[in-house]
């Protein structure tokens, strides 16, 4: 079984749990942006956006660089492989359970047909 870093998963999922932070990641996927630009785009205060960017930065999802008075944000080095693997494990488990449920439903339908034709 694959071992996952609990702290890393917790930080990633906590960062991704907020719609604004997911939006920031989507925006940075298109192009780098200053915190001011992000705050304007999301109709937030600079302080509020700095907090969101800080959470993303702690999770390794965003990096920032200050040049002069402008702090520019860009996607971080993390590619969420560990998080994807964790989710995939559960997707496979759910697929197996739904496949088993489908089999039970089909068996019940067949039994119902057989029992109905006996009448």
Residue pairs with C-beta under 8 A, 6 or more apart in sequence:
2 85
2 86
2 89
4 82
4 85
4 86
5 82
8 59
8 60
8 82
9 82
9 83
9 86
11 58
11 59
11 60
12 59
12 60
12 61
12 78
12 80
12 82
12 83
13 83
14 55
14 59
15 21
15 55
15 56
15 58
15 59
15 61
16 22
16 25
16 61
18 52
18 55
20 42
20 44
20 52
21 52
21 55
21 56
23 42
24 38
24 42
24 49
24 52
24 53
24 56
24 62
24 73
25 56
25 61
25 62
25 75
27 33
27 38
27 41
28 62
28 73
28 74
28 75
29 75
32 72
32 73
32 74
33 41
33 72
33 73
34 70
34 71
34 72
34 73
35 46
35 49
35 50
35 53
35 64
35 71
35 73
36 46
36 70
38 44
38 49
38 53
38 73
39 45
39 46
39 48
39 49
42 49
44 52
53 62
53 64
53 73
56 62
56 76
57 63
57 64
57 76
59 78
60 76
60 77
60 78
61 75
61 76
61 78
61 80
62 73
62 74
62 75
62 76
63 73
63 74
63 75
63 76
63 77
64 71
64 72
64 73
64 74
65 71
65 72
65 74
66 72
